[in-house]
Amino acid sequence: MNTYLTEKDIEPLAETAATIRQEQHKFAILLREFAYHAECQFATLDMYKRRKSTSKTDVRRQQSICDKMILTLRAAGFRSASFDGLPRLRDILATDE
């Protein structure tokens, strides 16, 4: 009895592996974009905190948005080393390591 895989057996596996790599790449790009937008939200929060005229409600709402974005990035397994050019996120996520 022959238990070796043939080329015919391997071909679908190779296609599946290629599809998985493509999806992982798409996911990485999506998370990188999400990280950029999180950085922008933190910049807005910093601006709100420096302004004297910003209401406490606006600051709390912005802080809540930022907190949720950080939770999402942590759940995705991102670490501070993943955020070249995103200093606010790098500093926040560095506390996790």
C-alpha positions as CSV (number, residue, x, y, z in Angstrom):
1,M,0.0,0.0,0.0
2,N,1.4,3.4,-1.1
3,T,1.1,6.0,1.6
4,Y,3.0,8.8,-0.1
5,L,1.3,11.9,-1.3
6,T,1.3,12.5,-5.0
7,E,1.5,15.8,-6.8
8,K,-2.2,15.5,-7.4
9,D,-2.7,15.3,-3.6
10,I,-0.4,18.2,-2.8
11,E,-1.8,20.7,-5.4
12,P,-5.0,21.5,-3.4
13,L,-2.9,21.9,-0.2
14,A,-0.6,24.4,-1.9
15,E,-3.5,26.4,-3.2
16,T,-5.0,26.5,0.3
17,A,-1.7,27.6,1.8
18,A,-1.5,30.4,-0.8
19,T,-5.0,31.5,0.0
20,I,-4.2,31.6,3.8
21,R,-1.1,33.7,3.1
22,Q,-3.1,36.1,1.0
23,E,-5.7,36.4,3.8
24,Q,-3.0,36.9,6.4
25,H,-1.5,39.7,4.3
26,K,-4.9,41.4,3.9
27,F,-5.5,41.1,7.7
28,A,-2.0,42.7,8.4
29,I,-2.7,45.6,6.1
30,L,-6.2,46.1,7.7
31,L,-4.7,46.1,11.2
32,R,-1.9,48.5,10.1
33,E,-4.6,50.9,8.8
34,F,-6.6,50.5,12.0
35,A,-3.4,51.3,14.0
36,Y,-2.9,54.5,12.0
37,H,-6.5,55.6,12.7
38,A,-6.0,54.8,16.4
39,E,-2.9,57.0,16.3
40,C,-5.0,59.8,14.8
41,Q,-7.7,59.3,17.5
42,F,-5.0,59.6,20.2
43,A,-3.7,62.8,18.6
44,T,-7.3,64.2,18.8
45,L,-7.5,63.2,22.4
46,D,-4.2,65.0,23.1
47,M,-5.5,68.1,21.4
48,Y,-8.7,68.0,23.4
49,K,-6.8,67.7,26.7
50,R,-4.7,70.7,25.9
51,R,-7.6,72.9,24.9
52,K,-9.2,74.9,27.7
53,S,-12.6,75.0,25.8
54,T,-13.1,71.3,25.3
55,S,-15.9,69.9,27.4
56,K,-15.3,67.0,29.8
57,T,-17.9,65.0,27.9
58,D,-15.9,65.4,24.6
59,V,-12.7,64.3,26.4
60,R,-14.4,61.3,28.0
61,R,-16.0,60.3,24.7
62,Q,-12.7,60.5,22.8
63,Q,-10.9,58.6,25.6
64,S,-13.5,55.9,25.3
65,I,-12.9,55.6,21.6
66,C,-9.2,55.4,22.1
67,D,-9.6,52.8,24.9
68,K,-11.7,50.5,22.6
69,M,-9.1,50.8,19.8
70,I,-6.3,49.8,22.1
71,L,-8.3,46.8,23.3
72,T,-8.8,45.8,19.7
73,L,-5.1,46.1,18.9
74,R,-4.1,44.2,22.0
75,A,-6.6,41.4,21.1
76,A,-5.0,41.2,17.6
77,G,-1.7,40.6,19.3
78,F,0.0,43.9,18.2
79,R,3.1,44.9,20.2
80,S,5.0,48.2,20.4
81,A,7.5,47.0,17.9
82,S,4.7,46.8,15.3
83,F,4.2,50.5,15.3
84,D,7.1,52.3,13.6
85,G,6.0,55.9,13.1
86,L,3.1,55.7,15.5
87,P,4.6,57.0,18.7
88,R,1.5,57.3,20.9
89,L,0.6,53.7,20.2
90,R,4.1,52.5,20.7
91,D,4.3,54.1,24.1
92,I,0.9,52.8,25.2
93,L,1.5,49.3,24.0
94,A,5.1,49.2,25.4
95,T,3.5,49.1,28.9
96,D,2.2,45.6,27.9
97,E,5.6,44.1,27.4
